[in-house]
């Protein structure tokens, strides 16, 4: 039998309904797991023990009365540090950040509370969320539970490490260029970047979404049902759709589906053979299950990717140079160089041209999804890099060349999910990415669930504190 901290949200829902388990004992067991693993992982920024236990006691009373607030009432959950929680600071991963208490819950935080989830605390992130890394000037180094000398990815680094280590079943990350899906790939998880606007967020910003990071597709669907409820603060949010994602994910047959396989973006870093092998194996399995699998060419250009980088360098440069020198000195030097090495020389024409390349990326990403039901691709071109590295190439002047497979779907607003396929010869998880047409969040979850049923056997989840062999 799995330990209590290893049970899925779906398992806990059923056990609570049958009165076989109490939310209190589950939260206590999960807090014990966090206490045992945190010295090695450093995945948590804040641990809200008393608040989580109080939520669990309230949920226990509701389940006993047969009146739970939702399917995840009393289920342990975490939130990424930059998703505001009332009364807690949110310094956005950096010593230079504002540590004053936030006055209100962000929409994802509010939805979890309304659903009765037992919020265990806040997970770590790198400085300003600008790195695919667990390195932070404030939080230190967050490590990958599968191998402690490796990186969990980012910027939802703590959420990825927490989910893989068993800090409860439900975790919420954010994604502006791949920050949910990259740690999901590195940590063997399901990471959903919903359609832009599907999950209300505050403050809203171009490309920015919040979404589930879980061990199973069903848990991701359960969490999306809660997160996708409306919130008027997000003026970019989509109209609410009362969809039972969890109730509809089963039963999709790949037979007859047109699936395009995108193996080379021709921009950014080249694809590691181990990553390519996982995507090719998944494509063969889908074809064997009856899908029509076809190679598709890249639609991305190096100019589009560099335009995206230039735009966000300009935005970050503006923020960083406005800081007092003493405050700026607390930021990771890698991040400071990343956003200042060329952005200080940008003209208005340069920034407008960069934005034009971002618009072109959006247009081409949308067109790329129209000829097929879904696209299948790598998540990251690389396997995890060292825990102490800021990025795969460790070059602040080329810090984002690993996001070519993820960032187009942020710009195009399509749903995209990372789901683990198998494990390489080194024992590390290897994820694949499924991309759907705009607004087809249910579709990508259904295909991800189908992949769960045809993929190779999965390895047991890791126990941090020792290096996985």
Secondary structure by P-SEA (a helix, b strand, c coil): ccccccccaaaaaaaaaaccccaaaaaaaaaaaaaacccccccccccaaaaaaaaaaaaaaaaaacccccccccccccccccccccccccccccccccccccccccaaaaaaaaacccccbbbbbcccccccccccccccbbbbcccccccccccaaaaaaaaaaccccbbbbbbcccaaaaaaaaccccccccccccccccccccccccccccccaaaaaaaaaaaacccccccccccccccccccccccccccccbbbbbccccccccccaaaaaaaaaaaaaaaaaccbbbbbcccccaaaaaaaaaaaaaaaaaaaaaccaaaaaaccaaaaaaaccccccccaaaaaaaaaaaaaaaaaaaaaaccccbbbbbccccccccccccccccccccccccccccaaaaaabbbbbbbbcccccccbbbbbbbbbcccaaaaaaaaaaaaaacccccccccccccccc
